[in-house]
């Protein structure tokens, strides 16, 4: 593929400002190390095939067919939280509402209201209240073909469940799929865009479909260097990515908890990494579970564009903040993107 004019942003000052709140790696959840049962997603309009165009080629928008809910502990707050997913009108997007507040304020999942942090993706509402740790649910919406939904949560953070997207995918399978009579729109990348901070970077490249190639490098020998290529198919996401859990380092837990973070984290909802071993009793679900989870996070974070993306994503040592900044840089680059109907993408 010919490389067009590339827009690059060196974001070191921005990234370092974000890191000041919490400079350590993430900690999250696990399902006692065991792999969840296979998930059967509801049949949706123009059912995806196992190609890189799979998740971008449903022609019409979709929502959940019925209301579903779940309850679980929040990762950072450590409190029991109830989440409810309800059908929504075509064109409304994914809307999050705080049901615990008197006015029940809401916001749409959109990059313009994201407060990027190294540990999770957080939405900031007009009244300054927040809803945090939405990335695993957003990745599940991507895989299930859900464009519009109303999400009620009775606290400032979603439940972490088992630390992956698999329980949310199962919840959406239980909810069923309802096709809507409005064309789905796709965010098409027209020119390469790159954000970089030191040796960390993310690139969004023009591509006839959707794909992610991501590499991570950690000094801890348990993780080391891992790379994973995702072909953009719903089948690969469901089978190979959705069950990959969030992770963190035992050495960071006390410092993070003193900052009010990871208070709900445990081996029940995170892969916990010691100096030279995994501390979860049943180990890993995949040998490269760490990089697979980073790809899962990337899928969810890119949904902050407001729609599915048509692009090839290449990333090195990236995380939530870098993913957000790549989306922001794309929208801030004239001529680098366009909205297109799914049928024309």
C-alpha positions as a Markdown table, in Angstrom:
| # | Residue | x | y | z |
|---|---|---|---|---|
| 1 | Unk | 0.0 | 0.0 | 0.0 |
| 2 | Unk | 1.3 | 3.4 | -0.9 |
| 3 | Unk | 1.9 | 5.7 | 2.1 |
| 4 | Unk | 0.2 | 9.0 | 1.8 |
| 5 | Unk | 1.2 | 12.2 | 3.6 |
| 6 | Unk | 1.5 | 11.1 | 7.2 |
| 7 | Unk | 0.4 | 13.3 | 10.1 |
| 8 | Unk | 2.4 | 12.7 | 13.2 |
| 9 | Unk | 2.0 | 14.2 | 16.6 |
| 10 | Unk | 4.7 | 14.0 | 19.3 |
| 11 | Unk | 2.6 | 13.9 | 22.5 |
| 12 | Unk | 5.2 | 13.5 | 25.2 |
| 13 | Unk | 4.0 | 16.5 | 27.3 |
| 14 | Unk | 0.4 | 15.4 | 27.1 |
| 15 | Unk | 1.1 | 11.8 | 27.9 |
| 16 | Unk | 3.4 | 12.7 | 30.9 |
| 17 | Unk | 0.7 | 14.9 | 32.3 |
| 18 | Unk | -1.7 | 12.0 | 32.1 |
| 19 | Unk | 0.7 | 9.7 | 33.9 |
| 20 | Unk | 1.1 | 11.9 | 36.9 |
| 21 | Unk | -2.1 | 10.5 | 38.4 |
| 22 | Unk | -1.0 | 6.9 | 38.1 |
| 23 | Unk | 2.3 | 5.9 | 36.6 |
| 24 | Unk | 2.0 | 2.2 | 37.2 |
| 25 | Unk | 0.6 | -0.5 | 34.9 |
| 26 | Unk | -3.0 | -1.7 | 35.1 |
| 27 | Unk | -4.5 | -4.2 | 37.5 |
| 28 | Unk | -7.9 | -5.9 | 36.9 |
| 29 | Unk | -9.8 | -9.2 | 36.8 |
| 30 | Unk | -9.9 | -12.9 | 36.2 |
| 31 | Unk | -12.3 | -15.9 | 36.2 |
| 32 | Unk | -10.1 | -18.0 | 38.4 |
| 33 | Unk | -8.0 | -18.7 | 35.3 |
| 34 | Unk | -10.5 | -20.9 | 33.6 |
| 35 | Unk | -11.8 | -20.1 | 30.1 |
| 36 | Unk | -15.5 | -19.2 | 29.8 |
| 37 | Unk | -18.0 | -21.3 | 27.9 |
| 38 | Unk | -18.2 | -20.5 | 24.1 |
| 39 | Unk | -20.3 | -17.5 | 23.3 |
| 40 | Unk | -23.0 | -17.7 | 20.6 |
| 41 | Unk | -23.8 | -14.2 | 19.4 |
| 42 | Unk | -27.2 | -13.4 | 18.0 |
| 43 | Unk | -27.5 | -13.3 | 14.2 |
| 44 | Unk | -27.4 | -9.7 | 12.9 |
| 45 | Unk | -28.1 | -8.0 | 9.6 |
| 46 | Unk | -25.5 | -9.1 | 7.0 |
| 47 | Unk | -23.9 | -11.6 | 9.4 |
| 48 | Unk | -20.1 | -11.1 | 9.5 |
| 49 | Unk | -17.7 | -13.4 | 7.8 |
| 50 | Unk | -14.2 | -14.2 | 8.9 |
| 51 | Unk | -12.6 | -11.4 | 7.0 |
| 52 | Unk | -11.0 | -8.1 | 7.9 |
| 53 | Unk | -14.3 | -6.4 | 6.8 |
| 54 | Unk | -16.4 | -8.5 | 9.2 |
| 55 | Unk | -17.3 | -5.9 | 11.7 |
| 56 | Unk | -17.7 | -3.0 | 9.3 |
| 57 | Unk | -20.0 | -4.7 | 6.7 |
| 58 | Unk | -23.3 | -4.9 | 8.6 |
| 59 | Unk | -25.4 | -2.6 | 6.5 |
| 60 | Unk | -27.9 | -1.4 | 9.0 |
| 61 | Unk | -27.6 | -0.2 | 12.6 |
| 62 | Unk | -28.5 | -2.5 | 15.5 |
| 63 | Unk | -29.5 | -2.4 | 19.1 |
| 64 | Unk | -30.3 | -4.9 | 21.8 |
| 65 | Unk | -33.6 | -6.7 | 21.5 |
| 66 | Unk | -34.5 | -6.6 | 25.2 |
| 67 | Unk | -33.2 | -5.2 | 28.5 |
| 68 | Unk | -30.6 | -7.1 | 30.4 |
| 69 | Unk | -28.5 | -6.4 | 33.5 |
| 70 | Unk | -25.7 | -7.7 | 35.6 |
| 71 | Unk | -24.1 | -6.9 | 38.9 |
| 72 | Unk | -20.4 | -7.0 | 40.0 |
| 73 | Unk | -17.6 | -5.3 | 41.8 |
| 74 | Unk | -16.0 | -2.2 | 40.2 |
| 75 | Unk | -12.2 | -2.5 | 39.6 |
| 76 | Unk | -11.0 | 0.7 | 41.1 |
| 77 | Unk | -13.8 | 1.7 | 43.5 |
| 78 | Unk | -14.2 | -1.9 | 44.8 |
| 79 | Unk | -18.0 | -1.4 | 45.3 |
| 80 | Unk | -20.9 | -3.6 | 44.1 |
| 81 | Unk | -22.4 | -2.0 | 40.9 |
| 82 | Unk | -25.4 | -2.8 | 38.8 |
| 83 | Unk | -25.3 | -2.3 | 35.0 |
| 84 | Unk | -28.4 | -2.3 | 32.8 |
| 85 | Unk | -28.4 | -2.3 | 29.0 |
| 86 | Unk | -31.6 | -1.3 | 27.2 |
| 87 | Unk | -32.6 | -0.8 | 23.5 |
| 88 | Unk | -32.1 | 2.6 | 22.0 |
| 89 | Unk | -33.3 | 4.5 | 18.9 |
| 90 | Unk | -31.3 | 4.4 | 15.7 |
| 91 | Unk | -28.7 | 7.2 | 15.5 |
| 92 | Unk | -28.6 | 7.6 | 19.3 |
| 93 | Unk | -25.2 | 5.9 | 19.8 |
| 94 | Unk | -24.1 | 4.2 | 23.0 |
| 95 | Unk | -25.4 | 6.4 | 25.9 |
| 96 | Unk | -24.3 | 6.0 | 29.5 |
| 97 | Unk | -26.5 | 7.2 | 32.3 |
| 98 | Unk | -25.8 | 7.5 | 36.0 |
| 99 | Unk | -28.9 | 6.0 | 37.6 |
| 100 | Unk | -27.6 | 6.7 | 41.1 |
| 101 | Unk | -27.7 | 10.5 | 40.7 |
| 102 | Unk | -30.9 | 12.5 | 41.2 |
| 103 | Unk | -31.0 | 14.0 | 37.6 |
| 104 | Unk | -29.7 | 10.7 | 36.1 |
| 105 | Unk | -27.2 | 12.6 | 33.8 |
| 106 | Unk | -26.1 | 10.9 | 30.6 |
| 107 | Unk | -23.4 | 11.2 | 28.0 |
| 108 | Unk | -22.7 | 9.5 | 24.7 |
| 109 | Unk | -19.6 | 7.4 | 24.3 |
| 110 | Unk | -17.5 | 9.8 | 22.3 |
| 111 | Unk | -13.8 | 10.9 | 22.2 |
| 112 | Unk | -14.7 | 14.5 | 23.0 |
| 113 | Unk | -15.9 | 13.5 | 26.5 |
| 114 | Unk | -13.1 | 11.0 | 27.3 |
| 115 | Unk | -10.8 | 11.7 | 30.2 |
| 116 | Unk | -7.8 | 9.6 | 29.2 |
| 117 | Unk | -5.9 | 7.8 | 31.9 |
| 118 | Unk | -3.3 | 5.0 | 31.8 |
| 119 | Unk | -5.6 | 2.6 | 33.7 |
| 120 | Unk | -9.0 | 2.8 | 32.0 |
| 121 | Unk | -11.2 | 4.8 | 29.7 |
| 122 | Unk | -13.5 | 7.3 | 31.5 |
| 123 | Unk | -16.4 | 9.5 | 30.2 |
| 124 | Unk | -16.9 | 12.9 | 31.8 |
| 125 | Unk | -20.6 | 14.1 | 31.9 |
| 126 | Unk | -21.7 | 17.7 | 31.5 |
| 127 | Unk | -22.1 | 18.0 | 35.3 |
| 128 | Unk | -18.5 | 16.7 | 35.8 |
| 129 | Unk | -19.6 | 13.3 | 37.1 |
| 130 | Unk | -17.8 | 10.3 | 35.5 |
| 131 | Unk | -18.3 | 6.8 | 34.3 |
| 132 | Unk | -15.1 | 4.8 | 34.2 |
| 133 | Unk | -13.8 | 1.5 | 32.8 |
| 134 | Unk | -16.1 | 1.3 | 29.8 |
| 135 | Unk | -13.6 | -0.3 | 27.4 |
| 136 | Unk | -14.5 | -3.9 | 27.8 |
| 137 | Unk | -18.2 | -3.3 | 27.3 |
| 138 | Unk | -17.5 | -1.1 | 24.3 |
| 139 | Unk | -15.4 | -3.9 | 22.7 |
| 140 | Unk | -18.3 | -6.3 | 23.3 |
| 141 | Unk | -20.7 | -3.8 | 21.6 |
| 142 | Unk | -18.3 | -3.8 | 18.6 |
| 143 | Unk | -18.3 | -7.6 | 18.3 |
| 144 | Unk | -22.1 | -7.9 | 18.8 |
| 145 | Unk | -22.9 | -5.3 | 16.2 |
| 146 | Unk | -24.5 | -3.0 | 18.6 |
| 147 | Unk | -24.6 | 0.7 | 17.5 |
| 148 | Unk | -27.2 | 2.1 | 19.8 |
| 149 | Unk | -27.9 | 1.2 | 23.4 |
| 150 | Unk | -28.8 | 2.9 | 26.7 |
| 151 | Unk | -26.5 | 1.8 | 29.5 |
| 152 | Unk | -27.5 | 2.6 | 33.1 |
| 153 | Unk | -25.0 | 2.2 | 35.9 |
| 154 | Unk | -25.6 | 3.0 | 39.6 |
| 155 | Unk | -22.2 | 4.3 | 40.3 |
| 156 | Unk | -19.1 | 6.0 | 38.7 |
| 157 | Unk | -17.6 | 2.8 | 37.3 |
| 158 | Unk | -18.8 | -0.3 | 35.4 |
| 159 | Unk | -18.4 | -3.7 | 37.0 |
| 160 | Unk | -15.2 | -5.4 | 36.1 |
| 161 | Unk | -16.8 | -8.9 | 36.0 |
| 162 | Unk | -14.0 | -11.4 | 35.1 |
| 163 | Unk | -11.7 | -8.7 | 33.7 |
| 164 | Unk | -12.4 | -9.5 | 30.1 |
| 165 | Unk | -15.1 | -8.8 | 27.5 |
| 166 | Unk | -16.5 | -12.4 | 27.6 |
| 167 | Unk | -19.2 | -11.8 | 30.3 |
| 168 | Unk | -20.4 | -8.7 | 28.5 |
| 169 | Unk | -20.5 | -10.6 | 25.2 |
| 170 | Unk | -22.6 | -13.3 | 26.9 |
| 171 | Unk | -24.9 | -10.6 | 28.3 |
| 172 | Unk | -25.4 | -9.1 | 24.8 |
| 173 | Unk | -26.1 | -12.6 | 23.5 |
| 174 | Unk | -28.8 | -13.0 | 26.1 |
| 175 | Unk | -30.2 | -9.6 | 25.1 |
| 176 | Unk | -30.6 | -10.6 | 21.5 |
| 177 | Unk | -30.1 | -8.4 | 18.4 |
| 178 | Unk | -32.6 | -6.0 | 16.8 |
| 179 | Unk | -31.8 | -4.6 | 13.3 |
| 180 | Unk | -32.8 | -1.0 | 12.7 |
| 181 | Unk | -33.9 | 0.8 | 9.6 |
| 182 | Unk | -31.1 | 3.2 | 9.5 |
| 183 | Unk | -27.8 | 2.7 | 7.6 |
| 184 | Unk | -24.8 | 2.1 | 9.7 |
| 185 | Unk | -22.0 | 4.7 | 9.2 |
| 186 | Unk | -18.3 | 3.9 | 9.3 |
| 187 | Unk | -15.4 | 6.2 | 10.1 |
| 188 | Unk | -13.0 | 5.7 | 7.2 |
| 189 | Unk | -9.4 | 6.6 | 7.6 |
| 190 | Unk | -8.2 | 8.4 | 4.4 |
| 191 | Unk | -4.6 | 9.4 | 5.4 |
| 192 | Unk | -2.1 | 7.9 | 7.8 |
| 193 | Unk | -2.1 | 9.5 | 11.3 |
| 194 | Unk | 0.5 | 8.7 | 14.0 |
| 195 | Unk | 0.9 | 9.7 | 17.6 |
| 196 | Unk | 4.1 | 9.1 | 19.5 |
| 197 | Unk | 5.6 | 9.4 | 23.0 |
| 198 | Unk | 9.2 | 8.4 | 23.2 |
| 199 | Unk | 9.2 | 4.8 | 21.8 |
| 200 | Unk | 5.4 | 4.3 | 22.2 |
| 201 | Unk | 3.3 | 4.9 | 19.2 |
| 202 | Unk | 0.0 | 4.3 | 17.5 |
| 203 | Unk | -0.7 | 4.6 | 13.7 |
| 204 | Unk | -4.1 | 4.6 | 11.9 |
| 205 | Unk | -3.6 | 3.8 | 8.2 |
| 206 | Unk | -6.0 | 3.6 | 5.3 |
| 207 | Unk | -7.2 | 0.0 | 4.8 |
| 208 | Unk | -10.1 | -1.9 | 3.1 |
| 209 | Unk | -11.4 | -3.3 | 6.4 |
| 210 | Unk | -10.3 | -3.3 | 10.0 |
| 211 | Unk | -7.2 | -4.9 | 11.5 |
| 212 | Unk | -4.9 | -4.3 | 14.5 |
| 213 | Unk | -1.2 | -5.2 | 14.8 |
| 214 | Unk | 0.0 | -4.5 | 18.3 |
| 215 | Unk | 3.3 | -5.2 | 20.2 |
| 216 | Unk | 4.0 | -4.8 | 23.9 |
| 217 | Unk | 7.3 | -4.9 | 25.8 |
| 218 | Unk | 7.6 | -5.2 | 29.6 |
| 219 | Unk | 10.8 | -5.6 | 31.7 |
| 220 | Unk | 9.1 | -8.2 | 33.8 |
| 221 | Unk | 10.2 | -11.6 | 32.3 |
| 222 | Unk | 6.8 | -13.1 | 32.8 |
| 223 | Unk | 5.5 | -10.9 | 30.0 |
| 224 | Unk | 8.6 | -9.8 | 28.1 |
| 225 | Unk | 7.9 | -9.0 | 24.4 |
| 226 | Unk | 4.5 | -10.1 | 22.8 |
| 227 | Unk | 2.9 | -9.3 | 19.5 |
| 228 | Unk | -0.6 | -10.1 | 18.2 |
| 229 | Unk | -2.3 | -9.5 | 14.8 |
| 230 | Unk | -6.1 | -9.2 | 14.8 |
| 231 | Unk | -7.8 | -9.7 | 11.4 |
| 232 | Unk | -10.9 | -7.7 | 12.4 |
| 233 | Unk | -13.3 | -10.6 | 12.3 |
| 234 | Unk | -15.9 | -11.1 | 14.9 |
| 235 | Unk | -15.0 | -14.8 | 15.0 |
| 236 | Unk | -11.4 | -14.1 | 16.0 |
| 237 | Unk | -12.5 | -11.6 | 18.6 |
| 238 | Unk | -15.0 | -13.9 | 20.2 |
| 239 | Unk | -12.7 | -17.0 | 20.2 |
| 240 | Unk | -9.2 | -15.5 | 20.7 |
| 241 | Unk | -9.6 | -12.1 | 22.3 |
| 242 | Unk | -12.8 | -11.7 | 24.3 |
| 243 | Unk | -11.7 | -13.9 | 27.2 |
| 244 | Unk | -8.3 | -12.2 | 27.6 |
| 245 | Unk | -8.2 | -10.5 | 31.1 |
| 246 | Unk | -6.8 | -7.3 | 32.3 |
| 247 | Unk | -3.5 | -7.5 | 34.3 |
| 248 | Unk | -1.3 | -5.8 | 36.7 |
| 249 | Unk | 1.8 | -6.2 | 38.9 |
| 250 | Unk | 1.7 | -7.3 | 42.5 |
| 251 | Unk | 4.5 | -4.8 | 43.3 |
| 252 | Unk | 2.2 | -1.9 | 42.2 |
| 253 | Unk | -0.9 | -2.8 | 44.1 |
| 254 | Unk | -0.2 | -0.9 | 47.4 |
| 255 | Unk | 0.9 | 2.3 | 45.7 |
| 256 | Unk | -2.2 | 2.2 | 43.4 |
| 257 | Unk | -4.6 | 1.6 | 46.3 |
| 258 | Unk | -3.1 | 4.5 | 48.2 |
| 259 | Unk | -4.2 | 6.6 | 45.2 |
| 260 | Unk | -7.8 | 5.2 | 45.4 |
| 261 | Unk | -7.3 | 2.7 | 42.6 |
| 262 | Unk | -7.6 | -1.1 | 42.1 |
| 263 | Unk | -9.5 | -1.4 | 45.4 |
| 264 | Unk | -11.7 | -4.1 | 43.8 |
| 265 | Unk | -8.8 | -5.9 | 42.0 |
| 266 | Unk | -8.0 | -9.6 | 42.8 |
| 267 | Unk | -7.2 | -12.8 | 41.1 |
| 268 | Unk | -11.0 | -13.2 | 40.6 |
| 269 | Unk | -10.9 | -10.3 | 38.1 |
| 270 | Unk | -7.3 | -9.8 | 37.1 |
| 271 | Unk | -4.1 | -11.6 | 36.0 |
| 272 | Unk | -1.7 | -10.7 | 38.8 |
| 273 | Unk | 1.9 | -10.8 | 37.8 |
| 274 | Unk | 4.6 | -11.4 | 40.4 |
| 275 | Unk | 8.4 | -11.0 | 40.0 |
| 276 | Unk | 8.8 | -14.3 | 38.1 |
| 277 | Unk | 5.4 | -16.0 | 38.0 |
| 278 | Unk | 1.6 | -15.6 | 37.6 |
| 279 | Unk | -0.1 | -15.6 | 40.9 |
| 280 | Unk | -3.5 | -16.7 | 39.7 |
| 281 | Unk | -4.1 | -20.3 | 40.9 |
| 282 | Unk | -5.2 | -21.5 | 37.4 |
| 283 | Unk | -2.6 | -19.5 | 35.5 |
| 284 | Unk | -3.3 | -17.9 | 32.1 |
| 285 | Unk | -6.0 | -18.5 | 29.5 |
| 286 | Unk | -3.6 | -17.9 | 26.7 |
| 287 | Unk | 0.2 | -17.9 | 26.6 |
| 288 | Unk | 0.1 | -14.4 | 25.2 |
| 289 | Unk | -3.0 | -13.2 | 27.2 |
| 290 | Unk | -1.3 | -9.9 | 28.0 |
| 291 | Unk | -1.0 | -8.7 | 24.4 |
| 292 | Unk | -4.4 | -10.1 | 23.5 |
| 293 | Unk | -6.0 | -8.0 | 26.3 |
| 294 | Unk | -4.2 | -4.9 | 25.0 |
| 295 | Unk | -5.8 | -5.6 | 21.5 |
| 296 | Unk | -9.2 | -6.0 | 23.2 |
| 297 | Unk | -8.7 | -2.7 | 24.9 |
| 298 | Unk | -7.8 | -1.1 | 21.6 |
| 299 | Unk | -11.0 | -2.3 | 20.0 |
| 300 | Unk | -13.0 | -0.8 | 22.8 |
| 301 | Unk | -11.1 | 2.5 | 22.9 |
| 302 | Unk | -11.4 | 3.0 | 19.2 |
| 303 | Unk | -15.2 | 2.8 | 19.5 |
| 304 | Unk | -14.8 | 6.3 | 21.2 |
| 305 | Unk | -14.7 | 7.5 | 17.6 |
| 306 | Unk | -18.5 | 7.2 | 17.7 |
| 307 | Unk | -18.7 | 4.3 | 15.2 |
| 308 | Unk | -16.7 | 1.4 | 13.9 |
| 309 | Unk | -13.5 | 2.3 | 12.1 |
| 310 | Unk | -12.2 | 1.3 | 8.7 |
| 311 | Unk | -8.5 | 1.3 | 9.2 |
| 312 | Unk | -5.3 | -0.7 | 9.8 |
| 313 | Unk | -4.1 | 0.0 | 13.3 |
| 314 | Unk | -0.4 | -0.5 | 14.2 |
| 315 | Unk | 0.7 | 0.1 | 17.8 |
| 316 | Unk | 3.8 | -0.4 | 19.9 |
| 317 | Unk | 3.6 | -0.3 | 23.7 |
| 318 | Unk | 0.3 | 1.6 | 23.5 |
| 319 | Unk | -2.4 | 1.9 | 26.1 |
| 320 | Unk | -5.7 | 3.7 | 26.8 |
| 321 | Unk | -4.2 | 7.2 | 26.7 |
| 322 | Unk | -2.3 | 6.6 | 23.4 |
| 323 | Unk | -5.4 | 5.0 | 21.8 |
| 324 | Unk | -7.5 | 8.1 | 22.8 |
| 325 | Unk | -4.9 | 10.5 | 21.5 |
| 326 | Unk | -4.7 | 8.6 | 18.1 |
| 327 | Unk | -8.5 | 9.1 | 17.7 |
| 328 | Unk | -8.3 | 12.7 | 18.7 |
| 329 | Unk | -5.4 | 13.3 | 16.3 |
| 330 | Unk | -7.4 | 11.7 | 13.5 |
| 331 | Unk | -10.4 | 14.0 | 14.0 |
| 332 | Unk | -8.1 | 17.0 | 14.3 |
| 333 | Unk | -6.4 | 16.3 | 11.0 |
| 334 | Unk | -8.3 | 17.8 | 8.0 |
| 335 | Unk | -8.7 | 15.4 | 5.1 |
| 336 | Unk | -7.6 | 12.3 | 7.2 |
| 337 | Unk | -11.1 | 10.8 | 7.7 |
| 338 | Unk | -14.6 | 10.7 | 6.3 |
| 339 | Unk | -18.0 | 9.3 | 7.4 |
| 340 | Unk | -19.3 | 6.7 | 4.9 |
| 341 | Unk | -22.3 | 4.4 | 4.9 |
| 342 | Unk | -21.4 | 0.8 | 5.6 |
| 343 | Unk | -22.7 | -0.2 | 2.2 |
| 344 | Unk | -20.2 | 2.1 | 0.5 |
| 345 | Unk | -17.2 | 1.5 | 2.7 |
